[in-house]
Amino acid sequence: MRAVVKDGIGIFSPQGFLDGNNGSLFLSIEDIEATKKLNADMLLVSLKKVIFFNKNGLDSFVKILLKVRAANHATVGFCDFDHKKFLSICKFYENDLNFSLFKTQEIASLFASSFKNQQKNVLLYSEDKSQRAAMAIELHDNGHNPIVAQSEEEFNEKSKVKTAYDIIIDNTYLGVMGQKVATRVTGNAIIYTVSAFLDAEIGNTFNIAYHNNSLNVGFRLFIFDAYKVVSMNVHALNFFSKLASSGAEYNATICFVGLTFEKTPLAFKETLEDAGIVFFNHMDDILKNKELLEELGASSAATVKNKRVLNKAIVTELPNFIDATVATIEMMTNSSASKETAQVNKLEILQKENKIASSIGFYGDIDGMVILVFPFAIAKKACTLLIGEETDDKEQILDTLAELVNIVGGKIKTLLADENISVNITLPRTYSEIDSLLEVSHDKKGVQVDLKFDDDRFLFFLTR
């Protein structure tokens, strides 16, 4: 089965049943080789004529799609499905959804480079805030006018007026973003969700590399959402005690929320408290108390004894980091960037007033972090599209800025993948005050690039 290419989009159209028994019948080595040679910037599998599929059946296509993406750097994924099929695919690949999903071919075409500058008014919604931001940025970059619904209720209400929009997007996922991590960030606190019975397996399932890199980026408050935890044994107790101890040099705080001790020995709580872990009954007890958030570490940092030295492997990839950053901000602010100065030194910010910042970490074949310092005017301008209107609300701009920097991180990950460098990224950490950023970075040596977007100055810093 060969893909049919039209206007730069290649479409596979299997029929009938896709399962572990017959999925491979649709594809051959010749198909793979032929597909690699297609002049298409997007390759999709249409599920319009598929009656039934399971994960084994889809895997046959996922393998060829990922090979094509590696060879051609094309967007790959599936299209033409209903809500039920969309949920099934998301469930099958919930921890490894690294390809795209487009509800229809028409929606897919909006994201294809061959359809740039054919402006459409587009209403879009996704439950995933990062996905909403990613889609809005890609659509805007392609010359469209995206209207982002911030809630399902708003989307349902606006979608009733179908004549107001050329296309309405839902049940769509862009698989070019960074990894999907079972965490979320609220108020610069990272929240992990745990459940059931906690035992020695927590040491295998918890992403310690992600956690350590989040510490390096500047996160200091980690909350375990433990409402659904039934009990824990001594192995889990030791794991969390060590986790708290290892974060002590960063002045990091670990909290448990909603954990009951009906089936867990009360002595365990005392041991964990001795290790520095704090317990709360409700999540709002922390997140809605700004003074407590600051006290627990969501706004503080500490000097880390083990300094990591900038190395050649990272500096060599500096152009990719700069390109991802500049391309995103130029497009969001409708301005042109110019480089003022570049130097290897500690982070230097001469004027701290009216500036906010964000940092994002990466780890894998290479590791480190990117720090971006925005004049408030640039941040406000860059976030207007994602917010849907102009605002001076600093908290809202900071929250949206994290989504924007997450997009930059996803672009960095993609550009490095083109160089056969595999990395994962952390969630972004934002700073409302520059002094808080300097607490994290003041002893770190890195490459500082001062940029100018029209008349606004902007600072990029790459370090470990």
CORVEN-V319117 format. One line per field, one symbol per residue. psi: psi as a letter, one per 40 degrees, with the letter a starting at -180 (. if undefined). Layout:
# CORVEN-V319117
psi=???
This chain:
# CORVEN-V319117
psi=hiihhhfehhhhgiibhhaedededeiiddddddddeighehhihhedehdiiadddddddddddddddddefihiaiigiaddddddddddfdefgfiihhdiddddddehdeeieghihhhiiidhdddddddddddddeeighhhheidddddddedgdeeidihhifihheeiaihifiihhffhhhihiiahhaddddddhgddddddddddehehhhhhfdehdiiadddddddddddddedeefihhihhehifdehhdddddddddeehihididddddegddddddeeeeiiihhdghhhhidddddedddddddddddddddefiiiihcihihaihhhdheifiiiiihiiibdiiaihhhhhidddddddeddddeiiiehdddddddddddddddddddddddddefhhiiiiiihihdhdddddddedehhahhhhihhbehiihhhha.
